[in-house]
């Protein structure tokens, strides 16, 4: 997997699920979420702060 720093301008396609590294957000340090065009989000997030905890993101491996 190639991790991409969340601070750079490269972002995933809107609505595509990605894995993010967010060590201060939860115990595992990872979360499945999507890019909404402005922030990283997931359906069950308890507040709008999640995006601020994302350090890096990567795409899921695609099967042939």
DSSP file (Angstrom, degrees, kcal/mol; ACC not computed):
  #  RESIDUE AA STRUCTURE BP1 BP2  ACC     N-H-->O    O-->H-N    N-H-->O    O-->H-N    TCO  KAPPA ALPHA  PHI   PSI    X-CA   Y-CA   Z-CA
    1    1 A X              0   0    0      0, 0.0     2,-0.7     0, 0.0    59,-0.1   0.000 360.0 360.0 360.0 144.4    0.0    0.0    0.0
    2    2 A X        -     0   0    0     57,-0.2    57,-0.3     2,-0.0     2,-0.3  -0.931 360.0-149.0-108.2 112.9    1.1    3.5   -0.7
    3    3 A X        -     0   0    0     -2,-0.7     2,-0.5    55,-0.1    55,-0.2  -0.636   8.2-154.5 -82.5 137.2    0.1    5.9    2.1
    4    4 A X  E     -A   57   0A   0     53,-2.9    53,-2.2    -2,-0.3     2,-0.0  -0.954  22.4-114.5-116.2 126.5   -0.6    9.5    1.0
    5    5 A X  E >   -A   56   0A   0     -2,-0.5     3,-1.2    51,-0.2    51,-0.3  -0.345  19.0-138.2 -58.2 131.4   -0.2   12.4    3.5
    6    6 A X  T 3  S+     0   0    0     49,-2.3    -1,-0.2     1,-0.2    50,-0.2   0.644  97.7  64.5 -69.6 -13.8   -3.6   13.9    4.2
    7    7 A X  T 3  S+     0   0    0     48,-0.4    -1,-0.2     2,-0.0     2,-0.1   0.645  85.1  87.1 -85.1 -15.6   -2.1   17.4    4.0
    8    8 A X  S <  S-     0   0    0     -3,-1.2    -4,-0.0     2,-0.1     0, 0.0  -0.375  89.6-110.5 -83.3 167.3   -1.1   17.3    0.4
    9    9 A X  S    S+     0   0    0     -2,-0.1     2,-0.4     2,-0.0    -1,-0.1   0.666  86.9 101.9 -73.5 -17.0   -3.4   18.2   -2.5
   10   10 A X        +     0   0    0     -5,-0.1     2,-0.3     0, 0.0    -2,-0.1  -0.561  50.6 171.3 -71.9 122.3   -3.9   14.7   -3.8
   11   11 A X        -     0   0    0     -2,-0.4     3,-0.1     1,-0.1    -2,-0.0  -0.898  33.0-102.0-128.6 158.2   -7.2   13.3   -2.6
   12   12 A X        -     0   0    0     -2,-0.3    25,-0.1     1,-0.1     3,-0.1  -0.231  53.1 -77.2 -72.1 168.8   -9.2   10.2   -3.5
   13   13 A X    >   -     0   0    0      1,-0.1     3,-2.0     4,-0.1    22,-0.5  -0.407  62.4 -90.7 -62.5 140.8  -12.2   10.2   -5.8
   14   14 A X  T 3  S+     0   0    0      1,-0.3    22,-0.2    22,-0.1    -1,-0.1  -0.322 111.3  11.2 -56.6 129.9  -15.4   11.6   -4.1
   15   15 A X  T 3  S+     0   0    0     20,-3.1     2,-0.3     1,-0.3    -1,-0.3   0.295  92.3 132.8  85.5  -8.6  -17.3    8.8   -2.5
   16   16 A X    <   -     0   0    0     -3,-2.0    19,-0.8    19,-0.3    -1,-0.3  -0.591  59.3-119.2 -79.0 133.7  -14.6    6.2   -2.8
   17   17 A X  E     +B   34   0A   0     -2,-0.3    43,-0.6    17,-0.2     2,-0.3  -0.495  40.8 170.8 -70.4 138.1  -13.9    4.1    0.3
   18   18 A X  E     -BC  33  59A   0     15,-2.7    15,-2.4    -2,-0.2     2,-0.5  -0.897  34.5-115.8-138.2 166.3  -10.4    4.4    1.6
   19   19 A X  E     -BC  32  58A   0     39,-2.5    39,-2.2    -2,-0.3     2,-0.4  -0.926  33.3-162.9-103.0 132.3   -8.4    3.4    4.7
   20   20 A X  E     -BC  31  57A   0     11,-2.6    11,-1.7    -2,-0.5     2,-0.7  -0.898  18.4-132.4-117.2 149.6   -7.1    6.2    6.8
   21   21 A X  E     +BC  30  56A   0     35,-2.6    34,-3.1    -2,-0.4    35,-1.1  -0.888  38.1 155.9 -96.5 116.6   -4.4    6.3    9.4
   22   22 A X    >>  +     0   0    0      7,-2.9     3,-2.1    -2,-0.7     4,-1.0  -0.588  11.2 175.1-143.0  72.7   -5.8    8.2   12.4
   23   23 A X  T 34 S+     0   0    0      1,-0.3     7,-0.1     2,-0.2    -1,-0.1   0.697  80.4  47.8 -61.8 -22.3   -3.9    7.1   15.6
   24   24 A X  T 34 S+     0   0    0     29,-0.4    -1,-0.3     5,-0.1     3,-0.1   0.421 101.8  66.3 -97.6   1.9   -5.5    9.5   17.9
   25   25 A X  T <4 S-     0   0    0     -3,-2.1     2,-0.3     1,-0.2    -2,-0.2   0.876 111.8  -5.8 -89.8 -42.2   -9.1    8.8   16.7
   26   26 A X  S  < S-     0   0    0     -4,-1.0    -1,-0.2     1,-0.1     3,-0.2  -0.889  75.2 -93.2-147.8 176.1   -9.6    5.2   17.9
   27   27 A X  S    S+     0   0    0     -2,-0.3    -1,-0.1     1,-0.2    -4,-0.0   0.843 120.6  47.6 -65.4 -35.6   -7.7    2.3   19.5
   28   28 A X  S    S-     0   0    0      2,-0.2    -1,-0.2     1,-0.1    -5,-0.1   0.786  97.7-135.7 -78.0 -26.3   -6.8    0.6   16.2
   29   29 A X  S    S+     0   0    0     -7,-0.3    -7,-2.9     1,-0.3     2,-0.3   0.507  74.1  87.8  83.1   4.5   -5.5    3.8   14.6
   30   30 A X  E     -B   21   0A   0     -9,-0.2     2,-0.3    -8,-0.1    -1,-0.3  -0.948  50.7-176.6-134.5 154.2   -7.3    3.1   11.3
   31   31 A X  E     -B   20   0A   0    -11,-1.7   -11,-2.6    -2,-0.3     2,-0.5  -0.987  25.3-131.0-150.2 140.1  -10.7    3.8    9.9
   32   32 A X  E     +B   19   0A   0     -2,-0.3     2,-0.2   -13,-0.2   -13,-0.2  -0.809  52.1 135.5 -85.9 130.2  -12.6    2.9    6.7
   33   33 A X  E     -B   18   0A   0    -15,-2.4   -15,-2.7    -2,-0.5     2,-0.3  -0.819  43.0-116.6-155.0-168.6  -14.1    6.1    5.4
   34   34 A X  E     -BD  17  41A   0      7,-2.7     7,-2.9   -17,-0.2     2,-0.5  -0.959  22.2-114.7-141.5 159.8  -14.7    8.1    2.2
   35   35 A X  E     - D   0  40A   0    -19,-0.8   -20,-3.1   -22,-0.5   -19,-0.3  -0.855  20.4-168.3 -94.4 124.9  -13.7   11.5    0.8
   36   36 A X        -     0   0    0      3,-2.7     4,-0.1    -2,-0.5    -1,-0.1   0.334  57.5 -91.0 -96.3   7.8  -16.8   13.8    0.4
   37   37 A X  S    S+     0   0    0      2,-0.2     3,-0.1   -25,-0.1   -23,-0.1   0.125 121.8  34.1 103.9 -19.5  -14.9   16.4   -1.6
   38   38 A X  S    S+     0   0    0      1,-0.4     2,-0.3     0, 0.0    -3,-0.0   0.570 122.3  12.1-132.0 -35.8  -14.0   18.5    1.4
   39   39 A X  S    S-     0   0    0     -5,-0.0    -3,-2.7    13,-0.0    -1,-0.4  -0.940  72.9-102.0-143.3 162.0  -13.3   16.1    4.3
   40   40 A X  E     +D   35   0A   0     -2,-0.3    11,-0.3    -5,-0.2     2,-0.3  -0.750  51.6 169.4 -83.4 136.0  -12.9   12.4    5.2
   41   41 A X  E     -D   34   0A   0     -7,-2.9    -7,-2.7    -2,-0.4     2,-0.3  -0.943  25.2-163.3-143.0 160.3  -16.1   11.0    6.7
   42   42 A X    >   -     0   0    0     -2,-0.3     3,-1.7    -9,-0.2    -9,-0.1  -0.979  33.6-114.3-144.5 153.6  -17.8    7.8    7.7
   43   43 A X  T 3  S+     0   0    0     -2,-0.3    -1,-0.1     1,-0.3   -10,-0.1   0.809 110.5  42.8 -58.6 -38.0  -21.4    7.1    8.3
   44   44 A X  T 3  S+     0   0    0     -3,-0.0    -1,-0.3     2,-0.0    -3,-0.0   0.299  76.8 138.3 -94.9  10.8  -21.2    6.3   12.1
   45   45 A X    <   -     0   0    0     -3,-1.7     3,-0.0     1,-0.1    -4,-0.0  -0.322  50.6-141.4 -62.3 137.4  -18.8    9.1   13.1
   46   46 A X  S    S-     0   0    0      2,-0.0     2,-0.3     4,-0.0    -1,-0.1   0.649  75.1  -0.2 -77.0 -15.5  -19.9   10.6   16.4
   47   47 A X  S >  S-     0   0    0      0, 0.0     3,-0.6     0, 0.0    -2,-0.0  -0.926  78.1 -95.7-158.4 179.8  -19.0   14.2   15.5
   48   48 A X  T 3  S+     0   0    0     -2,-0.3     3,-0.3     1,-0.2     4,-0.2   0.320 100.7  85.2 -89.5   8.9  -17.6   16.4   12.7
   49   49 A X  T >>  +     0   0    0      1,-0.2     3,-1.5     2,-0.1     4,-0.5   0.596  57.8  96.5 -84.9 -11.8  -14.0   16.3   14.1
   50   50 A X  G X4 S+     0   0    0     -3,-0.6     3,-2.2     1,-0.3     4,-0.5   0.869  76.6  59.7 -47.8 -48.1  -12.9   13.0   12.5
   51   51 A X  G >4 S+     0   0    0     -3,-0.3     3,-1.3   -11,-0.3    -1,-0.3   0.819  96.6  60.9 -53.3 -35.8  -11.2   14.7    9.5
   52   52 A X  G <4 S+     0   0    0     -3,-1.5    -1,-0.3     1,-0.3    -2,-0.2   0.682 101.5  54.3 -69.0 -16.1   -8.8   16.6   11.7
   53   53 A X  G << S+     0   0    0     -3,-2.2     2,-0.5    -4,-0.5   -29,-0.4   0.512  80.9 107.9 -93.6  -7.0   -7.4   13.3   13.1
   54   54 A X    <   +     0   0    0     -3,-1.3   -32,-0.2    -4,-0.5     3,-0.1  -0.616  36.0 171.2 -79.2 122.2   -6.6   11.8    9.7
   55   55 A X        -     0   0    0    -34,-3.1   -49,-2.3    -2,-0.5   -48,-0.4   0.772  65.3  -7.2 -96.7 -34.4   -2.8   11.7    9.0
   56   56 A X  E     -AC   5  21A   0    -35,-1.1   -35,-2.6   -51,-0.3    -1,-0.3  -0.975  59.1-153.2-157.9 162.3   -2.7    9.7    5.8
   57   57 A X  E     -AC   4  20A   0    -53,-2.2   -53,-2.9    -2,-0.3     2,-0.3  -0.957   6.8-173.3-141.2 160.1   -4.9    7.6    3.5
   58   58 A X  E     - C   0  19A   0    -39,-2.2   -39,-2.5    -2,-0.3     2,-0.2  -0.988  26.4-110.6-150.3 154.4   -4.6    4.8    1.0
   59   59 A X  E     - C   0  18A   0    -57,-0.3   -57,-0.2    -2,-0.3   -41,-0.2  -0.500  37.7-105.4 -80.4 152.9   -6.8    3.0   -1.5
   60   60 A X        -     0   0    0    -43,-0.6     2,-0.2    -2,-0.2    -1,-0.1  -0.455  45.1 -96.7 -67.5 151.3   -8.0   -0.6   -1.0
   61   61 A X        -     0   0    0     -2,-0.1     2,-0.4     1,-0.0    -1,-0.1  -0.543  40.9-135.1 -68.1 136.1   -6.2   -3.1   -3.1
   62   62 A X        -     0   0    0     -2,-0.2     2,-0.2    -3,-0.1    -1,-0.0  -0.818  11.0-137.2 -99.0 134.2   -8.3   -3.8   -6.2
   63   63 A X              0   0    0     -2,-0.4    -1,-0.0     1,-0.1     0, 0.0  -0.578 360.0 360.0 -85.5 150.3   -8.8   -7.4   -7.4
   64   64 A X              0   0    0     -2,-0.2    -1,-0.1     0, 0.0    -2,-0.0   0.460 360.0 360.0 -79.0 360.0   -8.6   -8.3  -11.1
